[in-house]
Amino acid sequence: MNKDKIKRFDFAKKPHTPYPWLTWLAENIVAWPYMKRRGAVLHKHNMEALEGKPYLMLCNHASLVDLCMMLKATHPYPANNIMTLEGFNTYTEPLMRGLGVLGKRKYVSDISLVRNIRYCLHELKNILVIFPEARYSLDGCTSFLTESTGGLIRMLRVPVVMLKIHGNFVDLPQWNKHSKKSYVEADMYPLFTEEEVRSLSVEELNARIEQEFQYDDFAWQKENGIVIDHPKRADGLHSLLYKCPNCLSEGETDSTDDTLTCRHCGKQWFMETDGSLRALSGETEFSHIPDWSKWERECVRKEIEDGTYYFEDEIRLETLPNAWRFYKHGKGKLVQTPEGTTITGTCYGEPFELHKSAMNLSSMHIEYDYLGRGDCVDISVLDDSYWCYLTKRDAITKLSFATEEIFLAANRKLKETARQKKEETV
């Protein structure tokens, strides 16, 4: 297999306004029925002055519901949005291009994407939709937000709108493939005027974005009395809640129907119809699912801080250099330490190694049982994406937490070093 002969995805290709007939089909065949089944409600606040004008819309990201709500929010005005290549692979490149979708790789800086975003806003005069979290939420709460969003907004110099969706996660968590068809609502409102974009610093822009992106879908469900009585509502929950708070074992939890069980100590938790957990015996350590996942993250952070964190696994390696085919490369190895993440193996018939240092990988795209092929992580460079299917059971959530905590620790150290040097020169 000659990698030089493989056609790569053309990220520089100019996008266009979505074809009206394709938008009509997407809205009427997919989005409207999808929203109707969930009794979806969209609340628009103070949007009159922006009707028909180009602006940047930021949206939280938890499930496929988001894309349908995005179409509902921007209708009847044309909007371009951004999607990673696996989405192009699933739905085909011609269809995505026809809908005006911009392609990208996750957690890779690409000047072509920035140019195309500017083109959509300033030349096509369309709405441009981005999901700053860059991936689906794992626990119904805010995912990792990069500091680059504020810089992008400052550079674009257009008004910014927020689309904040509730109920999108509890309807269809990524670790649970059963759609509950439960109630969804969203609020759409101006976040920054053009004048604020020009006057506020990048730090001030990021601070407000971080504040507006705070959400907790399980808390919203309980506060609003949303009952989800699907018989398999806890299926897959063990992928998120991989560490038992009773015996502290990892990778020993399992979930079936409405119950989570630790195989190591035998303790069980029942998932109530309001989304909370209740231990079937003894203490309920965490009744709120995000509290459990937050504790898991804190445990990972401690391992990184005390130098004991280490992950290694044999992987099945595939690559996605374009939008139409995954290439299989056999077995490889993935290693992660507080210094960074390394993939080794054979790619396109040649020995291969990819190392991402702590500061060069801010977050990690993970997929629970991707298309029925297993749990995997995706690490990208400009011209390729490396999909690593793990051998170890229920390891990808911890890998995700660790990647972000490793980056944050390195970032703190870098800023502290810069601060000390600045003080020395004063």
Buried (B, 14 or more C-beta within 10 A) or exposed (E): EEBEEBEEBEBEEEBBBBBEEBBEBBBEEBBBEBBEEBEBBBEBEEEEEBEEEBBBBBBBBBBBBBBBBBBBBBBEBBBBBBBBBBBBBEBEBEBBBBBBBBBBBBBBEBEBBBEBBBBBBBEBEBBBBBBBBBBBBBBBBBBBBBBBBBBBBBEBEBBBBBBBBBBBBBBBBBBBEBBBBBBBBBBBBBBBBBEBBEEBEBEBBBEBBBEBBEBBBBBBBBEEEBEBEBEBBBBBBBBBBBBBBBEEBBBBBBBEEBBBBBEBEEBBBBBBEBBBBEBEEEEBBBBBBBBBBBBBBEBBBEBBEEEEBEBEBBBBBBBBBBBBEBBEBEEBBBBBBBEBBBBBBEBBEEEBEBEBEBEEBBBBBBBBBBEEEBBBBBBBEEBBBBBBBBBBBBBBBBBBBBBBBBBBBBBEEEEEEEEEEEEEEE
